[in-house]
Amino acid sequence: MLTEVGPAFPASYNFVLPGVRADGAAVALKLGFPNGELVWEIDALRAYGGRGICALLESDADGGVFLIERLIPGTRLTTVHD
């Protein structure tokens, strides 16, 4: 259950809202047009299981919606010296 929902992120195709779950976890709710690409994205997130990418928390591929762990940027790679 989301306890807070923020303004939508600027996007070109999907509708993505930041939010906070009842347990305090930062999440993002992504809504898209149900299609093969969205299903592949959900399948890929499920396969990675949160290793190296945001965790898939809940999904409904037929409805075109899924809830993912919200990743909050830290240090930009352009500021890291080689």
N, C-alpha and C positions, 0 to 999 in steps of 0.2 A: 504494500500500500504506500502511495506517495503522500507525504505530508506537506511538501512544498513543491511548487512548480514555478520555474522562472520563464523569462521571455525566450522565444524560439531563437536558436542559433541561425545565423544567416546561412542559407543553403540554396542550392540550385535545383534540387529535385525532390529530396526527402524533407520531411518536417521533423525537426529534432528539438526536444525540450529538455533543459537541465532540470533536475529535481533532487529531492531528498526523500529517502524512505523513512518509515517510522523508526527504524533502528539507527538512523543517523547517517547511513551510507549515501555518498554522492552517486547519483545515477543519471542516465540519459534515456529518455523515452524516444524511440525512433519509429516514425510512421512512414510507410512508403506504399507504393502501388504494388499489390501482390503480383509477383512475376518470378521467373526463374532466377534472375540475378539476386533478388532479395532472399530467396530460398538458399542460394549458394552462400550468401553472406552469413546467414544464420547457421548453416551447416559448417562453414569454416570456423566461426566463433566457437561453436560447440566442439569441434575437433581440437582446436588449440587449448580449450579449457582454461583460458585466462593466462596461459604461459606466453609472454611476449606480446600480448594484445589484451584489450579490455575483456573482462569476463562477461559471458552471456548469462543473464540472471533469469529471464523468462522470455518466451517467444510464442507467437501465433502467426506462423507463416501464411496461413490461409487468410488471416485478417490484415496482414501486412504490417504487423507491429511487434516490436521487441524492446526489452528493457536490458540495458547494458551498464556495466560499471562505468562511471564517469572518470575519465583520465584528465587530471588537471596538470597543464604543462609546468615544467620546472625550468631547468637551464636549457637554453636553446643551443643546439650543436654549433651554430655559427659563432658562439662566444667561447667555445672550447678550443684551446690551441693544440695543434698536433704535436 
